[in-house]
Amino acid sequence: MEEKRSCADCGVLNCHTRDKEYPEFCLTTELSVETAEKVHCLYEDEENKRVSVISAQIENEFYLRYTRVEETVEFARRMGYKRIGIATCVGLIDESRILARILRKNGFEVYGAVCKIGSFPKTEVGVPETDITRTGAVMCNPIMQAEVLNQAETDFNVVMGLCVGHDSLFYKYSKALVTTLVSKDRVLAHNPAGALYQAKAYYKKLLEEEE
């Protein structure tokens, strides 16, 4: 079966510029009126509208001027958040402590939860003994991180380097909105986009079939 083309295959991006023709497979033109209206109505939700407006304002005012740390502080301030949760990997605890200091200096209360909180052996969730030889036997506990921050009634949560998949579970169970400050990439100093910028070299073997 032929794979359906989508935004990942588009080089036109008329949805961004709105000054040219849409490609035949454009998802924008394929949207039903019902779907478009349903989603548009969601932006009338008070929180959704406030997040959208403030995000756009920060992008406009500080484009190419603010780091993501600064944008996060500014966003939390404008949203009126008071208590910020930090869901951190144990391997980035030093960086999370620096973030906590910055947030506190800017008037926020900070509540952190490390990934090993309430930890238990990986084998208890079905990880084979053979799959814990390099990274240790103790399970990361992102659902507990979310629960702890939920109980602390954080207004906004920041993810600091949770593993792929573990971050997904945290997003799933966090009651507060979440942003990611650090995406874990042990190979590239937590800069996963670096591999994409160097894709021809870094992923040469993976791309050989396409060339």
C-alpha positions in Angstrom: 0.0 0.0 0.0 1.3 3.4 -1.0 2.2 5.6 2.0 0.0 8.7 2.2 2.1 11.9 1.9 1.9 14.5 4.6 3.6 17.7 6.0 6.8 15.7 6.3 7.0 15.5 2.5 6.1 19.1 1.8 8.6 21.8 0.5 6.0 24.4 -0.2 4.8 25.4 3.3 2.0 27.6 2.0 0.2 27.1 5.3 3.1 29.3 6.7 3.3 31.9 4.0 -0.2 31.8 2.4 1.2 33.3 -0.8 1.3 30.4 -3.2 -0.5 27.2 -4.3 -1.0 24.3 -1.9 0.4 20.9 -3.0 -2.1 18.3 -4.1 -1.6 16.3 -0.8 -1.8 19.3 1.5 -3.4 18.4 4.8 -4.8 22.0 5.2 -6.9 21.6 2.0 -8.0 18.1 3.1 -9.4 19.3 6.4 -13.1 19.0 6.8 -15.1 22.0 7.8 -16.2 20.1 10.9 -12.6 19.4 12.0 -11.4 22.9 11.3 -14.3 24.4 13.3 -13.9 21.9 16.1 -10.2 22.8 16.6 -10.8 26.5 16.1 -13.4 26.5 18.9 -10.8 24.9 21.3 -8.9 28.2 21.1 -11.8 29.9 22.7 -11.0 28.0 25.9 -9.7 30.5 28.3 -6.4 28.7 29.1 -5.8 27.8 25.5 -6.4 31.3 24.3 -4.1 32.8 27.0 -1.3 30.4 26.2 -1.6 31.1 22.5 -1.6 34.9 22.9 1.3 35.0 25.4 3.4 32.5 23.4 2.9 34.6 20.2 3.8 37.8 22.1 7.0 36.4 23.6 8.0 35.0 20.2 7.5 38.4 18.6 9.1 40.5 21.3 12.2 38.3 21.9 12.8 36.6 18.6 16.5 35.7 18.3 17.1 37.6 21.6 16.0 35.3 24.4 17.3 31.8 25.2 14.8 29.1 25.9 15.5 29.5 29.7 14.6 33.2 29.4 11.5 32.4 27.3 10.4 29.9 29.9 10.7 32.4 32.7 8.9 35.1 30.8 6.1 32.7 29.8 5.6 31.5 33.4 5.6 35.1 34.6 3.0 36.4 32.1 0.8 33.3 32.7 0.7 34.2 36.3 2.2 30.9 37.5 3.5 30.8 41.0 4.8 27.2 41.6 7.0 25.6 38.9 7.6 21.9 38.9 10.9 20.4 37.5 10.8 16.8 36.3 14.5 16.0 36.0 16.7 13.1 35.0 19.1 12.2 37.8 21.9 12.8 35.3 20.9 16.5 34.9 20.3 17.3 38.6 23.1 19.9 38.6 21.5 21.7 35.6 18.1 21.5 37.3 19.5 23.0 40.5 20.8 25.9 38.4 17.3 26.3 36.8 15.7 26.2 40.2 18.0 29.0 41.4 17.1 31.1 38.3 13.4 30.5 38.8 13.6 31.4 42.5 15.5 34.5 41.8 12.6 35.5 39.5 10.0 35.0 42.2 8.8 31.5 41.6 8.4 28.7 44.1 10.1 25.6 42.8 9.3 21.9 43.4 11.5 19.3 41.8 11.0 15.6 41.3 13.9 13.4 40.1 13.4 10.4 37.8 14.3 7.8 40.4 11.8 9.0 43.0 9.9 6.0 44.4 12.1 3.8 42.3 11.9 0.0 42.0 13.7 -2.7 40.1 13.2 -2.6 36.3 12.5 -6.3 36.3 9.2 -5.6 38.1 7.7 -4.1 35.0 9.1 -6.9 32.8 12.5 -5.6 31.7 14.7 -8.7 31.2 17.9 -9.0 33.3 19.9 -9.0 30.1 18.7 -5.4 29.4 19.9 -3.8 32.5 23.6 -4.6 32.3 24.8 -1.2 31.1 22.3 1.2 32.7 21.6 -0.3 36.1 18.7 -2.2 37.7 16.7 0.8 39.1 13.7 1.9 37.2 13.0 5.5 36.3 9.6 6.5 37.5 8.1 9.3 35.4 4.5 8.5 36.4 5.5 9.0 40.0 7.2 12.2 39.1 4.0 13.4 37.5 2.0 12.3 40.6 4.3 14.0 43.0 4.1 17.3 41.1 0.3 16.9 40.8 0.1 16.5 44.6 2.3 19.6 45.0 -0.2 21.4 42.8 2.4 22.9 40.5 1.1 25.5 38.0 3.5 24.6 35.3 6.1 21.8 34.8 9.5 21.8 33.1 11.0 18.6 31.8 14.8 18.3 32.2 16.3 15.5 30.1 13.9 12.6 30.8 14.6 9.6 28.6 12.6 9.1 25.4 9.4 7.3 26.4 9.8 8.3 30.0 9.1 11.9 29.0 6.0 10.7 27.1 4.6 9.0 30.3 5.3 12.2 32.3 3.4 14.3 29.7 0.6 11.8 29.8 0.1 12.0 33.6 1.0 15.6 34.4 -2.1 17.6 35.3 -0.3 20.9 34.7 0.9 22.1 31.3 4.4 21.0 30.4 7.3 22.4 28.5 10.6 20.8 27.7 13.8 22.7 28.5 16.3 19.9 27.8 15.8 16.9 25.5 18.1 14.1 26.4 20.8 13.1 23.9 23.8 11.6 25.7 25.8 11.5 22.5 25.4 15.1 21.4 25.5 17.0 24.7 21.6 17.1 24.8 21.4 18.7 21.4 19.4 16.2 19.4 18.9 18.6 16.5 22.7 18.4 15.9 22.3 15.0 14.3 19.7 16.4 11.9 21.9 19.3 10.9 24.6 16.8 10.1 22.3 14.1 8.8 24.3 13.3 5.6 27.3 12.4 7.7 25.8 11.2 11.0 23.0 9.1 9.5 24.7 8.2 6.2 23.9 4.5 6.5 20.3 5.2 7.2 20.0 7.5 4.2 21.8 5.3 1.7 18.6 3.6 0.5 17.1 7.0 -0.4 20.0 8.1 -2.5 
